[in-house]
Amino acid sequence: MKNLHKIILIVFFFATITIIPVVSLNTMQPGEFIFSENENRYLARFPRFNLANVLDTTFMQDFDDWASDRVLGRESWIRLKNGTERLLGKLEIGGVYTAEDRILQIWNNYNEASVERNLAAMNVFAARHSEVPVYLMLVPTAIEIYRDSLPQSAPIGSQKDFIRHCYDTLTEITSIDVLPLLSEHSNSYIYYRTDHHWTSTGAYIAYTAAAVSMGFTPLEPSRFNIENVSNSFRGTLFSRTLDNSITPDIIQLYTLAEGNPEVAVTINDGSSEKTYNSLYFREYLDVKDKYSIFLGSPVPVVEIISNLGGTGRRLLVIKDSYAHSFVPFLAKNFSEITMVDMRFINISYSELFNVDDYDAVLFLYNADTFSGDEHLVKLGRG
């Protein structure tokens, strides 16, 4: 009986390592350009074959990426692998920790030279437009707020120190420090459990902090209805682990009790423009990337005109995706808002907009993105 058991295991093992690759290769389409909704990315395409990329080994590297992206039952294998590692006591999987029903993205180092270049360029930008107040809000990610839930041995850097260094270096820019206020509300639902973004509640708390520094009156919580539009959101961090034991997230919209403002939201994706009449794109609730309900997915430029702002004031926001759930609050206080994502800008910013036409400029980034961004240096070139 023992011998039979061994034979069965051996047969199963060899069937696994032979049948799955063969079936996978037979079902692969080299020319396909497939989008993985779960991972929010396009899968690797079959590499072009030529003598140069064969000789420098890039063909085989790209082929490995293509094959691993299309192995039969790929997500099930990833889930099995990650689950096995958790059972074996591994705490860090795919660059994240799981603690107290929350997935936390690791942050422990950054390219100091790149950050210093960006900070210098931002100072140059602010000095060049000295008549326009310039502000920076660096938002800690969840791992800074909930670092006490991790093992003491976890190699986690201090975003608090990083943020303070950036604020101290930017002598030409007014800082908006939201870390203390977010820490005070750590027991509230201010970050998603399965995604790297803050929630609408976290964004609202930061909105009240911005109001103090930027000189506008924030709307009181009583002015809003909080609408739960999804309770099944599994975001970017879930895609790292595929851990179904983490409670799915709730997406909430802060809508005005007396009616939302009339808005015109123009999305410029670099090749065309399209205008919408809402700050919320509810069609994204039907796909995995539900966070894009907030002003859509990242594009080069978004223009917002709001009749509720009422002040005639114009705001320029240079940002990452944390701004998407934050800016809808600002649309209650500014008549016009331009959102710019420097990652998608390959021309001089002066060709896109005239900074001096705005009443204020706000840089809004989360600490993780800001520490790895290499695009803000473009601001120093004019």
N, C-alpha and C positions, 0 to 999 in steps of 0.2 A: 504493500500500500504506500509506504514511504517513497519507494522508487517511482511509483505511478504519479505521486504528488510532485516529485522533482521533475519528471518528464513533462507534466502539464505546465509547470512554471517556466521551464526552458522553452517549450513550444510557444507559450504566451509571450515570452520576452522577445523571441526572434520574430514572431508575427508582428509585434508592436513596432520593432525597429525596421522592418522591411515593408510591411503592407501599408502602414500609414504614409511613409514617404512616397511610395509608388502611387498610391491613390491620389495623394496631394499633387504630385507632378502631373498626373493625367487630367486633373481638374483645373490646373492653372492655365490662365490665358495670358501670355506674355504681354500683349498690348493693352491689357485692361488698366484703367486709371480709377482705382476703387477708393472710396472714402469710407474710413472706419468711424462710424458714428460713436461707438463706445470710447475710442481713443481720440476722437476729434482731430483726426489727421488723415491724409491720404497715404495709402499703403505704398511701399516701394514698388517702382516699376522695373520691368525686366531691363537689365543694362544693355547698352549698345556694345556690340562685339567688334573690336578692332585690335590691331597688333599692339598699339600703344598701351591701352588699358589692360591688356593681357600681360604685357611685360612688367608694368608697374604694380600689378596685383589688384588694381581697383576693380577689375571685372569680377574677380572671385569674391571680393568684399561686397560689392553691390549685389551679386548673385545670391550670396548668403542672406542679405537683408530681404531680397525679394522672396526667397524660398521660405524663410522663417515667418514672414508676414502672411504667407498663404498656406501654411501647413494645416491639414485637415483637423478641425476641432480646436483651432489655435487658442481661443479664449478659454475653453474648458481645460486645456493643458496648463495655461497660465494660472487659472484658478486653483487647479490641483497642486501645482508647484508651490504657489504662495501659501496655500493652506497647510501643506506639509511642513514648510519652513516655520510657520507659526506654531505648529504642534511640537516642533523640535526646539522651541524656545527662542527663535530668532525675533528680535524686536524691530529691526529696521528692514523693510522690504521695499524695493523700488524707489529708494530715496525718501521714504515716509515712515513715520511711526504711527502706530495705532494705540490710543490710550483713552480710556473713559468714553467709549462710544464716539470717538473722533479720530480722523486721520489728519496728521500734522506733517507738513512738508518741511524737510530738514533745511536749515540755513546755518552754515558754519564758516564759509569763506567767500571771498570775492576778489576781483581783480582791482587792487588798490590804484594802480596807475590809470586804468580806464575810468574809475570813479573820479579821480582827481582831475582828469582832463574834462570830464563832463561838468564838474563843479566850476572849474575855471571858465568854461564856455558859458555857463549860466550867469556867472558874475559879469562877463563881458556883455552878454545880452541885456542884462538889467541896467548896466551902466550906459549902454548905447541908447536905451529908451527910458532915461531917468525921469521923464515927466509922467510915466505910467507906473503906478504901484505894482510891484511884482511879489507874489507870495509862493511859498512852497509848503505843501502838506505831504510829508512822508508817513505812510501808514504802516504800522507794524503788521506782520502777518500773524496768524493764529498761534504759531509756535512760540512767539514772544509772550503772548498773553497767558498761554497755558503751559509754559515751560515747566512748571512745578509738577505737572502730571507725568513727566518723563523720568526715566532713571537718571540719577545724578551723573552716571558715567556717559550719558548720551552726549556726543560731540556737537553741542549746539552753541553757536556764536551769540553774541549780544547785539540784537538789533537796536536796543536802547542806546548803546554806546555808538553804534554806527550812525543812527539818526542824529544824535547829538553832535557828532563830528561834522556831518554834512551841514547842519544848521549853523554851526560855529564858523565853517569855512565860507559860507555864502553871505559875505558882508554886505552885498548889495540887495539882498532879498529878505523879506520878512517871513519868518517861520511860523507855521501853525502846528503846534505840537499836540497831536490828538492821543498820544500814547497814554498819558495819565487818565484821561477821561474814559478811554476804552477799557483800561485796566479797572477802573471803578465799576464798570458795568459788565465785568467778566462773567457774572452769573446770568446775564441776559443772553438772548439769542443774537449775538453780534457777528459771528462767523459761521459759515456753513460747516457741517460735519464732514462732508465728502468732497468739498470743492475748495479751491485756494482763495476765493473771494470773500469779502465781508457781505453780510446780509443787508437788507434795507434798513434794519434797526441800527446796525453798526454805522451805516452811511448817514442816517439821520443824526446820530450822536455827533458825528464829525461835522455835519452841517451846522449844528449849534455852536461848535467851537470855531468854525470858519467865520460865522457871523460876528463874533466878538472881534476878531482880528481885522476883518474886511469892512466892518462898519455898516452892516445891514441888519434888519430885524428878522430873526427866524420865525417861521410859523410855529405856533405852539402845537404840541401833540394832539390837543383837542380839536384842531382844525382838520385832522385826517381820519379817514376810515382806513383800517388795515384789512386788505383783501387777500385771503389765502388763495392763490391761483394754482398751486401745485403742491402736493405732498409726496411726490415720487422722484424728486430731483436727486440724481447721483452724478456728481461732477468729475472734475479733472483728477482729483486725488483718488477717487474710487477706481478710476481707470488704471491706476498704478497697481492696485491690489486685487480688484474684483472681489472684495470682501463683502459678501451679502449680509454679514452680521451687523454692520454699521447701519444705524437707522437712516433711511432716506431723508433728504432735506425738504423743508417747506420754503417755497418762494412766496414772498409777500410784497404787495404793492401798497404804498402809502398814497391813497387817492383822496382828494379834497372832499370833505363832507358836503360842501355847498357847490360842488361841480369843479371839474378840472379845467385848467386854462385852455383856451384855444391856442393851438401850436401849429407851426409848420416846421417839420424836421426834414432837412435835405441831406441825403446821404450821397457823398461823393466817393466812389470806390476807386478813383484814379482813371477810369475810362468813361464813366457816365454818371449822371445825377438822377436821383429820384426823390420826390417829396411825399411825406406822409403827414397825417394829421393827428398823430399820437406819439407820446414819449415811450410807449410800451408796444412791442411787437409780439402780440400774443400768439402768432403762428409758431413761435419757437417753443411753445409749451408742448407741441406735438413731436418734438425731436429730443435727442439727448442733451444738446447744448441749450438747456433751458435758461441759463443766465443771460443769453442774448435777447431775452424779452426786454431787457433794459437797453434801448437804443440800438439794437442789432449787434452783429459781430463787428470786431475792429476793422475800420477802414481809414484812409488817410484823413478825411475831413468830414465833420458833421456840423451843419448849421442849424441852430434852433432859434425860432422867433416865437415869443410868448407874449400874449396880451395881458397876462396876470402880473408880469414883472412891473409894468406900469411906470417905471422910473426913467425909461429911455436909456438906461445904463447898458453898456456892452462889455462882455467878459470873454477873454480868450483863455481857454483851458488846454494846456499841453500835458498829455496824460498817458496812462495805461488803462487797462480795462476796469480798474477799480472805480474810475470816474463814471462808468456807465450807470451804476445804481445811485450815484451821488448827485450827478448833474440834474436829474429831474427835480430835486429839491431846490437847486439854484434857479431853476426856471420860474420859480415863484417870486424871485427877487430881482432878476435881470431880464430885460426885454429881449436881448439878443446874446446868444452864447455860441462861440465857435470852438469846437473840440478838434484838436489836432493830435494825431499819433505819429511821432517822428520816425517810427520804425518803417513807415510806408512812404516817407518823403525823401525823394532823391534829387530835389532841386532846392534852390535857396528859398528859405521861408518868406523872404520879401517878395517873391513872385506869387505867393499864395495869399498873403494878407499884409496889411499895414498895421503894425503893432500900435502905432500912435493913434489909430482910430478907436482904440478900446479904452475903457475906463480903468481896467485892471487886468492883470495876467495872473493865472493860477497854475502852478505846476502841481500835479497830483499823481503820485506814484505809490505803489506799495514798496516796502523796503527790499523785498526779494528781487522784483523786477528792476528797480533802480540800481541795485548793486551789480547787476549783470548787463545793464543797458549800455550800448556803445554808440547810440545815435544822437544823444543830446549834444555831443561835441559839434554837430552841424550848426548849432545856434551861434557859435562863436564866429562863424564865417559871414554872417549877414544874409 
